[in-house]
């Protein structure tokens, strides 16, 4: 992570995947996976009752970690994510302006199982390899 003019863009999240990662490939062959992550906090409402509030985050995972995500990560799985915020802006065919803020993932780690993990032929749960960190992606 590079510091520029005394600022830091760092995100740390623990939550559950909202969908299986969807992987595509850039023209130069780099894998990129996209998925969503739900974080939930319990807060007291005006009546003093506890209620859950869920925030959804868009995750973008690159290269080796995208391949790891494709193989090992499934909807509902608990994961730890480190990354940085990146907002993209574009204009559609009708001239409408849009923006989307994503978490550009630097590290993703499985914390728990959703019960849907892959198994070896012996029927025992398979231990996933650790994803290798990717180098910084210039934009």
DSSP file (Angstrom, degrees, kcal/mol; ACC not computed):
  #  RESIDUE AA STRUCTURE BP1 BP2  ACC     N-H-->O    O-->H-N    N-H-->O    O-->H-N    TCO  KAPPA ALPHA  PHI   PSI    X-CA   Y-CA   Z-CA
    1    1 A X              0   0    0      0, 0.0     2,-0.4     0, 0.0     9,-0.0   0.000 360.0 360.0 360.0 125.4    0.0    0.0    0.0
    2    2 A X        -     0   0    0      2,-0.0     2,-0.4     0, 0.0     0, 0.0  -0.758 360.0-139.0 -96.2 138.5    1.5    3.3   -1.0
    3    3 A X        -     0   0    0     -2,-0.4     2,-0.5     5,-0.1     5,-0.1  -0.799  18.0-171.0 -94.3 136.6    1.0    6.5    1.0
    4    4 A X  B >   -A    7   0A   0      3,-0.8     3,-1.3    -2,-0.4    -2,-0.0  -0.970  68.2 -21.5-131.6 117.9    0.3    9.6   -1.0
    5    5 A X  T 3  S-     0   0    0     -2,-0.5     3,-0.1     1,-0.3    -1,-0.1   0.850 122.7 -56.5  53.9  38.5    0.3   13.0    0.7
    6    6 A X  T 3  S+     0   0    0      1,-0.2     2,-0.3     0, 0.0    -1,-0.3   0.681 105.8 126.7  74.6  17.9   -0.4   11.5    4.1
    7    7 A X  B <   -A    4   0A   0     -3,-1.3    -3,-0.8     2,-0.0     2,-0.4  -0.773  41.6-158.4-111.6 157.2   -3.6    9.6    3.1
    8    8 A X        -     0   0    0     -2,-0.3     2,-0.5    -5,-0.1    -5,-0.1  -0.999   8.8-168.8-133.2 133.8   -4.6    6.0    3.5
    9    9 A X        +     0   0    0     -2,-0.4     2,-0.4     2,-0.0    -2,-0.0  -0.861  34.5 146.4-119.8  92.4   -7.2    4.0    1.5
   10   10 A X        -     0   0    0     -2,-0.5     2,-0.4    74,-0.1    74,-0.2  -0.996  25.2-171.8-135.9 131.3   -7.5    0.8    3.5
   11   11 A X  E     -B   83   0B   0     72,-2.8    72,-2.2    -2,-0.4     2,-0.4  -0.984   2.7-175.6-125.0 133.4  -10.6   -1.4    4.0
   12   12 A X  E     +B   82   0B   0     -2,-0.4     2,-0.3    70,-0.2    70,-0.2  -0.993  15.1 170.4-127.8 124.1  -10.9   -4.4    6.3
   13   13 A X  E     -B   81   0B   0     68,-2.5    68,-3.0    -2,-0.4     2,-0.4  -0.969  22.8-166.3-134.0 147.1  -14.1   -6.4    6.3
   14   14 A X  E     +B   80   0B   0     -2,-0.3     2,-0.3    66,-0.2    66,-0.2  -0.989  42.3 111.9-128.2 123.6  -15.4   -9.7    7.7
   15   15 A X  E     -B   79   0B   0     64,-1.9    64,-2.8    -2,-0.4     2,-0.4  -0.935  61.3 -74.0-168.6-171.5  -18.6  -10.9    6.3
   16   16 A X  E     -BC  78  38B   0     22,-1.9    22,-3.0    -2,-0.3    62,-0.2  -0.846  44.5-110.5-108.6 140.5  -20.4  -13.5    4.2
   17   17 A X  E     - C   0  37B   0     60,-2.1    59,-3.0    -2,-0.4    20,-0.3  -0.473  18.4-155.2 -68.5 133.7  -20.3  -13.8    0.5
   18   18 A X  S    S+     0   0    0     18,-2.6     2,-0.3    -2,-0.2    19,-0.1   0.641  73.9   1.2 -84.8 -16.3  -23.6  -12.9   -1.2
   19   19 A X  S    S-     0   0    0     17,-0.6    17,-0.3    55,-0.1    -1,-0.2  -0.979  88.5 -80.3-161.4 161.5  -23.0  -14.9   -4.3
   20   20 A X        -     0   0    0     -2,-0.3    54,-0.2     1,-0.1    50,-0.1  -0.410  62.3 -94.5 -62.5 143.8  -20.5  -17.3   -5.9
   21   21 A X        -     0   0    0     52,-0.5     2,-0.6    48,-0.3    14,-0.2  -0.365  33.7-143.9 -61.4 138.8  -17.6  -15.3   -7.5
   22   22 A X  E     -D   34   0B   0     12,-2.7    12,-2.1    -3,-0.1     2,-0.4  -0.939  18.1-158.2-106.4 121.6  -18.0  -14.7  -11.2
   23   23 A X  E     +D   33   0B   0     -2,-0.6     2,-0.3    10,-0.2    10,-0.2  -0.832  18.6 164.1-107.5 136.6  -14.7  -14.9  -13.1
   24   24 A X  E     -D   32   0B   0      8,-2.3     8,-2.5    -2,-0.4     2,-0.4  -0.847  29.1-122.2-135.0 174.8  -13.9  -13.3  -16.4
   25   25 A X  E     -D   31   0B   0     -2,-0.3     6,-0.2     6,-0.2     5,-0.0  -0.970  15.0-129.0-127.8 137.7  -10.6  -12.6  -18.2
   26   26 A X    >   -     0   0    0      4,-2.7     3,-2.4    -2,-0.4     6,-0.0  -0.296  40.6 -97.3 -72.7 165.5   -9.1   -9.4  -19.4
   27   27 A X  T 3  S+     0   0    0      1,-0.3    -1,-0.1     2,-0.1    -2,-0.0   0.798 127.1  53.2 -56.2 -28.6   -7.8   -9.3  -23.0
   28   28 A X  T 3  S-     0   0    0      2,-0.1    -1,-0.3     1,-0.0    -2,-0.0   0.349 125.3-102.0 -91.1   8.8   -4.3   -9.9  -21.8
   29   29 A X    <   +     0   0    0     -3,-2.4     2,-0.3     1,-0.3    -2,-0.1   0.465  70.0 146.7  94.2   2.1   -5.4  -13.0  -19.9
   30   30 A X        -     0   0    0      1,-0.1    -4,-2.7    -5,-0.0    -1,-0.3  -0.555  45.9-127.9 -74.3 133.9   -5.6  -11.7  -16.3
   31   31 A X  E     -D   25   0B   0     -2,-0.3    32,-2.6    -6,-0.2     2,-0.4  -0.603  26.4-175.4 -78.4 140.4   -8.4  -13.3  -14.2
   32   32 A X  E     -DE  24  62B   0     -8,-2.5    -8,-2.3    -2,-0.3     2,-0.4  -0.980   4.1-165.2-138.1 126.3  -10.8  -10.9  -12.4
   33   33 A X  E     -DE  23  61B   0     28,-3.3    28,-3.1    -2,-0.4     2,-0.4  -0.868   0.3-164.4-111.9 144.1  -13.5  -12.2  -10.1
   34   34 A X  E     +DE  22  60B   0    -12,-2.1   -12,-2.7    -2,-0.4     2,-0.3  -0.985  21.6 142.9-126.7 140.7  -16.5  -10.2   -8.8
   35   35 A X  E     - E   0  59B   0     24,-1.6    24,-3.0    -2,-0.4     2,-0.3  -0.915  39.6-110.2-156.5 179.1  -18.7  -11.0   -5.9
   36   36 A X  E     - E   0  58B   0    -17,-0.3   -18,-2.6    -2,-0.3   -17,-0.6  -0.884  18.8-155.1-121.7 156.0  -20.6   -9.3   -3.1
   37   37 A X  E     -CE  17  57B   0     20,-2.4    20,-2.6    -2,-0.3     2,-0.5  -0.996   5.8-150.2-132.2 133.2  -20.0   -9.3    0.7
   38   38 A X  E     -CE  16  56B   0    -22,-3.0   -22,-1.9    -2,-0.4     2,-0.4  -0.902  10.1-172.9-105.4 128.6  -22.6   -8.7    3.4
   39   39 A X  E     - E   0  55B   0     16,-2.5    16,-3.0    -2,-0.5     2,-0.4  -0.969   9.4-164.4-115.4 137.9  -21.6   -7.2    6.7
   40   40 A X  E     - E   0  54B   0     -2,-0.4     2,-0.4    14,-0.2    14,-0.2  -0.975   8.2-174.4-128.0 133.2  -24.2   -7.0    9.4
   41   41 A X  E     - E   0  53B   0     12,-2.4    12,-2.9    -2,-0.4     2,-0.6  -0.948  22.0-131.6-123.4 148.6  -24.3   -5.0   12.6
   42   42 A X  E     + E   0  52B   0     -2,-0.4     2,-0.3    10,-0.2    10,-0.2  -0.873  33.8 172.1-100.2 123.6  -26.8   -5.1   15.4
   43   43 A X  E     - E   0  51B   0      8,-2.9     8,-3.1    -2,-0.6     2,-0.4  -0.896  34.5-110.8-129.6 157.8  -28.1   -1.7   16.5
   44   44 A X  E     - E   0  50B   0     -2,-0.3     6,-0.2     6,-0.2     2,-0.1  -0.741  32.3-147.4 -86.7 133.5  -30.8   -0.4   18.9
   45   45 A X    >   -     0   0    0      4,-3.1     3,-2.0    -2,-0.4    -1,-0.0  -0.224  39.7 -81.7 -87.3-173.7  -33.7    1.3   17.1
   46   46 A X  T 3  S+     0   0    0      1,-0.3    -1,-0.1     2,-0.1    -2,-0.0   0.781 131.0  55.1 -61.7 -27.6  -35.7    4.2   18.6
   47   47 A X  T 3  S-     0   0    0      2,-0.1    -1,-0.3     1,-0.0     3,-0.1   0.427 119.3-109.9 -85.7   1.5  -37.8    1.7   20.6
   48   48 A X  S <  S+     0   0    0     -3,-2.0     2,-0.3     1,-0.3    -2,-0.1   0.506  76.4 133.3  83.3   3.6  -34.7    0.2   22.2
   49   49 A X        -     0   0    0      1,-0.1    -4,-3.1    -5,-0.0     2,-0.3  -0.631  59.3-115.5 -88.5 147.0  -35.1   -3.0   20.3
   50   50 A X  E     +E   44   0B   0     -2,-0.3     2,-0.3    -6,-0.2    -6,-0.2  -0.625  37.4 175.6 -81.6 136.6  -32.1   -4.6   18.6
   51   51 A X  E     -E   43   0B   0     -8,-3.1    -8,-2.9    -2,-0.3     2,-0.3  -0.994  27.9-119.6-139.3 148.5  -32.3   -4.8   14.8
   52   52 A X  E     -E   42   0B   0     -2,-0.3     2,-0.5   -10,-0.2   -10,-0.2  -0.676  20.2-163.2 -87.8 138.3  -29.7   -6.0   12.3
   53   53 A X  E     -E   41   0B   0    -12,-2.9   -12,-2.4    -2,-0.3     2,-0.5  -0.989   8.0-158.4-121.2 123.9  -28.5   -3.7    9.6
   54   54 A X  E     -E   40   0B   0     -2,-0.5     2,-0.4   -14,-0.2   -14,-0.2  -0.869   4.5-164.5-107.4 133.2  -26.8   -5.2    6.6
   55   55 A X  E     -E   39   0B   0    -16,-3.0   -16,-2.5    -2,-0.5     2,-0.4  -0.947  12.3-145.0-112.8 134.9  -24.4   -3.4    4.3
   56   56 A X  E     -E   38   0B   0     -2,-0.4     2,-0.4   -18,-0.2   -18,-0.2  -0.853  13.8-167.3-104.0 136.5  -23.5   -4.8    0.9
   57   57 A X  E     -E   37   0B   0    -20,-2.6   -20,-2.4    -2,-0.4     2,-0.5  -0.962  17.7-133.7-123.7 137.3  -20.1   -4.4   -0.6
   58   58 A X  E     -Ef  36 102B   0     43,-0.5    45,-3.0    -2,-0.4     2,-0.4  -0.799  24.3-157.8 -89.1 127.1  -18.9   -5.1   -4.2
   59   59 A X  E     -Ef  35 103B   0    -24,-3.0   -24,-1.6    -2,-0.5     2,-0.5  -0.888  10.7-168.2-108.8 137.1  -15.6   -7.0   -4.3
   60   60 A X  E     -Ef  34 104B   0     43,-2.6    45,-2.7    -2,-0.4     2,-0.4  -0.990  10.3-172.2-122.6 121.5  -13.2   -7.1   -7.2
   61   61 A X  E     -E   33   0B   0    -28,-3.1   -28,-3.3    -2,-0.5     2,-0.3  -0.943   8.4-151.3-120.8 133.0  -10.5   -9.8   -7.0
   62   62 A X  E >>  -E   32   0B   0     43,-0.5     3,-1.1    -2,-0.4     4,-0.8  -0.721  40.1 -34.6-112.2 154.6   -7.6  -10.0   -9.4
   63   63 A X  H >> S+     0   0    0    -32,-2.6     4,-1.9    -2,-0.3     3,-0.6  -0.048 122.3   8.6  50.5-124.5   -5.2  -12.6  -10.9
   64   64 A X  H 3> S+     0   0    0      1,-0.3     4,-2.3     2,-0.2    -1,-0.3   0.862 132.2  52.2 -59.3 -37.5   -4.1  -15.5   -8.7
   65   65 A X  H <> S+     0   0    0     -3,-1.1     4,-2.6    67,-0.2    -1,-0.3   0.827 105.8  55.1 -69.6 -29.5   -6.6  -14.6   -6.0
   66   66 A X  H <X S+     0   0    0     -4,-0.8     4,-2.4    -3,-0.6    -2,-0.2   0.902 108.5  48.1 -66.6 -40.6   -9.4  -14.5   -8.6
   67   67 A X  H  X S+     0   0    0     -4,-1.9     4,-1.9     2,-0.2    -2,-0.2   0.903 111.7  50.5 -64.8 -41.0   -8.5  -18.1   -9.5
   68   68 A X  H  X S+     0   0    0     -4,-2.3     4,-2.8     2,-0.2     5,-0.5   0.929 110.6  49.5 -59.0 -46.9   -8.5  -19.0   -5.8
   69   69 A X  H  X S+     0   0    0     -4,-2.6     4,-1.7     1,-0.2   -48,-0.3   0.911 108.9  52.2 -60.7 -43.6  -11.9  -17.4   -5.4
   70   70 A X  H  < S+     0   0    0     -4,-2.4    -1,-0.2     1,-0.2    -2,-0.2   0.887 117.9  37.9 -59.6 -40.7  -13.3  -19.3   -8.4
   71   71 A X  H  < S+     0   0    0     -4,-1.9    -2,-0.2    -5,-0.1    -1,-0.2   0.863 132.1  18.2 -80.1 -38.4  -12.1  -22.6   -7.0
   72   72 A X  H  < S+     0   0    0     -4,-2.8     2,-0.4    -5,-0.2    -3,-0.2   0.705  97.8  85.8-115.2 -24.6  -12.7  -22.2   -3.3
   73   73 A X     <  +     0   0    0     -4,-1.7   -52,-0.5    -5,-0.5     2,-0.3  -0.682  48.8 175.7 -94.9 136.8  -15.2  -19.4   -2.4
   74   74 A X    >   -     0   0    0     -2,-0.4     3,-2.0   -54,-0.2   -57,-0.3  -0.923  40.6 -77.7-134.5 156.7  -18.9  -20.0   -2.4
   75   75 A X  T 3  S+     0   0    0     -2,-0.3   -57,-0.2     1,-0.2    41,-0.1  -0.239 116.0  23.9 -50.9 136.1  -22.1  -18.0   -1.5
   76   76 A X  T 3  S+     0   0    0    -59,-3.0    -1,-0.2     1,-0.3     2,-0.1   0.251  87.9 137.5  91.1 -11.7  -22.6  -17.8    2.3
   77   77 A X    <   -     0   0    0     -3,-2.0   -60,-2.1   -61,-0.1     2,-0.5  -0.432  55.5-123.8 -73.0 141.1  -19.0  -18.4    3.2
   78   78 A X  E     +B   16   0B   0    -62,-0.2    33,-2.8    -2,-0.1    34,-1.5  -0.727  40.6 173.5 -83.9 127.1  -17.4  -16.2    6.0
   79   79 A X  E     -BG  15 110B   0    -64,-2.8   -64,-1.9    -2,-0.5     2,-0.4  -0.944  32.6-135.6-136.6 156.1  -14.3  -14.4    4.7
   80   80 A X  E     -BG  14 109B   0     29,-2.8    29,-2.6    -2,-0.3     2,-0.4  -0.941  29.6-169.4-106.9 131.8  -11.8  -11.8    5.9
   81   81 A X  E     -BG  13 108B   0    -68,-3.0   -68,-2.5    -2,-0.4     2,-0.4  -0.981  14.8-175.3-128.9 134.3  -11.0   -9.1    3.2
   82   82 A X  E     +BG  12 107B   0     25,-2.6    24,-2.8    -2,-0.4    25,-2.1  -0.985  34.7 107.6-121.1 140.2   -8.4   -6.4    3.0
   83   83 A X  E     -BG  11 105B   0    -72,-2.2   -72,-2.8    -2,-0.4     2,-0.3  -0.903  55.4 -87.9-175.2-155.6   -8.4   -3.9    0.2
   84   84 A X  E     - G   0 104B   0     20,-1.5    20,-3.2    -2,-0.3     2,-0.2  -0.979  34.4-105.8-142.9 152.9   -9.0   -0.4   -0.9
   85   85 A X  E     + G   0 103B   0     -2,-0.3     2,-0.3    18,-0.2    18,-0.2  -0.568  34.0 178.7 -78.7 140.1  -12.0    1.6   -2.2
   86   86 A X  E     - G   0 102B   0     16,-2.2    16,-2.8    -2,-0.2     2,-0.5  -0.954  12.3-157.5-143.0 125.6  -12.2    2.6   -5.8
   87   87 A X  E     - G   0 101B   0     -2,-0.3     2,-0.4    14,-0.2    14,-0.2  -0.889   7.6-162.2-105.0 127.7  -15.0    4.5   -7.4
   88   88 A X  E     - G   0 100B   0     12,-3.0    12,-2.2    -2,-0.5     2,-0.4  -0.863   3.6-164.4-106.8 142.6  -15.6    4.2  -11.1
   89   89 A X  E     + G   0  99B   0     -2,-0.4     2,-0.3    10,-0.2    10,-0.2  -0.978  15.8 158.0-127.4 141.1  -17.7    6.7  -13.1
   90   90 A X  E     - G   0  98B   0      8,-2.1     8,-3.1    -2,-0.4     2,-0.4  -0.970  33.5-125.6-153.8 167.3  -19.2    6.3  -16.5
   91   91 A X  E     - G   0  97B   0     -2,-0.3     6,-0.2     6,-0.2     5,-0.0  -0.971  26.0-139.8-119.6 131.4  -21.9    7.6  -18.8
   92   92 A X    >   -     0   0    0      4,-2.5     3,-2.0    -2,-0.4     6,-0.0  -0.173  37.0 -88.0 -83.2-178.4  -24.4    5.2  -20.5
   93   93 A X  T 3  S+     0   0    0      1,-0.3    -1,-0.1     2,-0.1    -2,-0.0   0.770 128.0  53.8 -61.7 -27.5  -25.7    5.4  -24.1
   94   94 A X  T 3  S-     0   0    0      2,-0.1    -1,-0.3     1,-0.0     3,-0.1   0.396 121.1-106.3 -88.6   3.5  -28.5    7.7  -23.0
   95   95 A X  S <  S+     0   0    0     -3,-2.0     2,-0.3     1,-0.3    -2,-0.1   0.512  70.6 146.9  86.1   5.0  -26.1   10.2  -21.4
   96   96 A X        -     0   0    0      1,-0.0    -4,-2.5    -5,-0.0     2,-0.3  -0.576  45.0-131.3 -75.5 134.1  -26.9    9.2  -17.8
   97   97 A X  E     - G   0  91B   0     -2,-0.3     2,-0.3    -6,-0.2    -6,-0.2  -0.689  28.7-178.5 -87.3 139.2  -24.0    9.4  -15.4
   98   98 A X  E     - G   0  90B   0     -8,-3.1    -8,-2.1    -2,-0.3     2,-0.3  -0.925  10.0-170.6-131.8 156.0  -23.3    6.4  -13.1
   99   99 A X  E     - G   0  89B   0     -2,-0.3     2,-0.4   -10,-0.2   -10,-0.2  -0.990   0.9-171.5-145.1 153.1  -20.8    5.6  -10.4
  100  100 A X  E     - G   0  88B   0    -12,-2.2   -12,-3.0    -2,-0.3     2,-0.5  -0.987  12.6-148.5-145.7 131.3  -20.0    2.4   -8.5
  101  101 A X  E     + G   0  87B   0     -2,-0.4   -43,-0.5   -14,-0.2     2,-0.3  -0.905  23.0 179.9-105.2 125.4  -17.7    2.0   -5.5
  102  102 A X  E     -fG  58  86B   0    -16,-2.8   -16,-2.2    -2,-0.5     2,-0.7  -0.775  32.1-120.7-116.9 160.6  -15.9   -1.4   -5.3
  103  103 A X  E     -fG  59  85B   0    -45,-3.0   -43,-2.6    -2,-0.3     2,-0.9  -0.937  23.7-147.9 -97.0 114.7  -13.5   -2.9   -2.8
  104  104 A X  E     -fG  60  84B   0    -20,-3.2   -20,-1.5    -2,-0.7     2,-0.3  -0.776  26.0-134.4 -82.1 107.8  -10.3   -3.7   -4.8
  105  105 A X  E     + G   0  83B   0    -45,-2.7   -43,-0.5    -2,-0.9   -22,-0.3  -0.477  36.2 170.7 -77.3 126.7   -9.2   -6.8   -2.9
  106  106 A X  E    S+     0   0B   0    -24,-2.8    28,-0.4     1,-0.4     2,-0.3   0.716  76.5  11.4 -96.4 -32.1   -5.6   -7.2   -1.9
  107  107 A X  E     - G   0  82B   0    -25,-2.1   -25,-2.6    26,-0.1     2,-0.4  -0.991  59.8-176.9-149.3 137.1   -6.1  -10.2    0.4
  108  108 A X  E     - G   0  81B   0     -2,-0.3     2,-0.4   -27,-0.2    23,-0.3  -0.993   8.3-176.2-137.4 131.7   -9.0  -12.6    1.0
  109  109 A X  E     - G   0  80B   0    -29,-2.6   -29,-2.8    -2,-0.4     2,-0.3  -0.989  26.6-123.6-131.5 132.9   -9.0  -15.4    3.6
  110  110 A X  E     + G   0  79B   0     -2,-0.4   -31,-0.2   -31,-0.2     3,-0.1  -0.591  27.9 175.8 -72.0 130.3  -11.6  -18.0    4.3
  111  111 A X        +     0   0    0    -33,-2.8     2,-0.3    -2,-0.3   -32,-0.2   0.673  62.7   1.1-106.5 -26.0  -12.7  -17.9    8.0
  112  112 A X  S    S-     0   0    0    -34,-1.5     2,-0.4     0, 0.0    -1,-0.3  -0.910  72.4-102.9-152.8 176.0  -15.4  -20.5    8.0
  113  113 A X        -     0   0    0     -2,-0.3   -37,-0.0   -36,-0.1     0, 0.0  -0.852   5.2-154.1-110.6 144.3  -17.2  -23.0    5.9
  114  114 A X        -     0   0    0     -2,-0.4    -1,-0.1   -36,-0.0   -37,-0.1   0.406  53.7-108.4 -89.8   1.4  -20.6  -22.7    4.4
  115  115 A X  S    S+     0   0    0      1,-0.0    -2,-0.0     0, 0.0   -38,-0.0   0.479 105.1  92.8  84.9   1.4  -20.9  -26.4    4.5
  116  116 A X        +     0   0    0    -41,-0.1   -41,-0.1   -42,-0.0   -39,-0.0   0.118  53.8 136.9-113.9  19.1  -20.6  -26.4    0.7
  117  117 A X        -     0   0    0      1,-0.1     2,-0.2   -43,-0.0   -45,-0.1  -0.149  59.9 -97.1 -65.2 162.7  -16.8  -26.8    0.4
  118  118 A X        -     0   0    0      8,-0.1     8,-1.7   -46,-0.1     2,-0.3  -0.488  38.2-150.8 -79.7 151.1  -15.1  -29.2   -2.0
  119  119 A X  B     -H  125   0C   0      6,-0.2     6,-0.2    -2,-0.2     5,-0.0  -0.914  12.8-117.6-125.2 151.0  -14.1  -32.6   -0.9
  120  120 A X    >   -     0   0    0      4,-2.1     3,-2.0    -2,-0.3     6,-0.0  -0.240  44.3 -95.3 -71.5 170.3  -11.4  -35.0   -2.0
  121  121 A X  T 3  S+     0   0    0      1,-0.3    -1,-0.1     2,-0.1    -2,-0.0   0.745 124.5  66.0 -61.4 -22.3  -12.3  -38.4   -3.4
  122  122 A X  T 3  S-     0   0    0      2,-0.2    -1,-0.3     1,-0.1     3,-0.1   0.615 114.5-116.0 -74.5 -11.9  -11.9  -39.9    0.1
  123  123 A X  S <  S+     0   0    0     -3,-2.0     2,-0.3     1,-0.4    -2,-0.1   0.382  75.9 125.5  91.1  -3.7  -14.9  -37.8    1.2
  124  124 A X  S    S-     0   0    0      1,-0.1    -4,-2.1    -5,-0.0    -1,-0.4  -0.633  73.1 -93.9 -86.9 147.1  -12.8  -35.7    3.7
  125  125 A X  B     -H  119   0C   0     -2,-0.3     2,-0.4    -6,-0.2    -6,-0.2  -0.327  40.8-128.2 -58.7 138.1  -12.8  -31.9    3.4
  126  126 A X        -     0   0    0     -8,-1.7     2,-0.5    -3,-0.0    -8,-0.1  -0.726  13.9-128.3 -90.1 137.2  -10.0  -30.6    1.2
  127  127 A X        -     0   0    0     -2,-0.4     2,-0.1     1,-0.0    -8,-0.0  -0.746  26.9-131.4 -85.0 123.2   -7.8  -27.9    2.7
  128  128 A X        -     0   0    0     -2,-0.5     2,-0.1     1,-0.1     3,-0.0  -0.394  19.4-112.6 -73.8 151.4   -7.5  -25.0    0.2
  129  129 A X        -     0   0    0      1,-0.1     2,-0.3    -2,-0.1    -1,-0.1  -0.438  36.8-100.7 -73.4 157.8   -4.2  -23.5   -0.7
  130  130 A X        -     0   0    0     -2,-0.1     2,-0.1     1,-0.1    -1,-0.1  -0.642  40.4-115.8 -75.7 134.5   -3.4  -20.0    0.4
  131  131 A X        -     0   0    0     -2,-0.3     2,-0.3   -23,-0.3   -66,-0.1  -0.447  27.0-121.0 -69.4 143.8   -3.9  -17.5   -2.4
  132  132 A X        -     0   0    0     -2,-0.1   -67,-0.2     1,-0.1   -64,-0.1  -0.686  30.4-109.6 -85.1 139.8   -0.7  -15.7   -3.5
  133  133 A X        -     0   0    0     -2,-0.3     2,-0.2   -69,-0.1   -26,-0.1  -0.405  31.0-133.9 -68.8 141.8   -0.8  -12.0   -3.2
  134  134 A X        -     0   0    0    -28,-0.4     3,-0.1     1,-0.1    -1,-0.1  -0.588  22.3-104.0 -91.3 157.4   -0.9  -10.0   -6.4
  135  135 A X        -     0   0    0     -2,-0.2    -1,-0.1     1,-0.2     2,-0.0  -0.320  54.3 -74.3 -73.1 164.2    1.2   -7.1   -7.2
  136  136 A X        -     0   0    0      1,-0.1     2,-0.7    -2,-0.0    -1,-0.2  -0.324  46.5-135.8 -59.7 137.1   -0.3   -3.6   -7.1
  137  137 A X        -     0   0    0     -3,-0.1     2,-0.3     2,-0.0    -1,-0.1  -0.874  14.5-142.4-101.9 115.0   -2.6   -2.9  -10.1
  138  138 A X              0   0    0     -2,-0.7     0, 0.0     1,-0.1     0, 0.0  -0.566 360.0 360.0 -78.1 137.9   -2.1    0.5  -11.7
  139  139 A X              0   0    0     -2,-0.3    -1,-0.1     0, 0.0    -2,-0.0   0.323 360.0 360.0-126.4 360.0   -5.1    2.4  -13.0
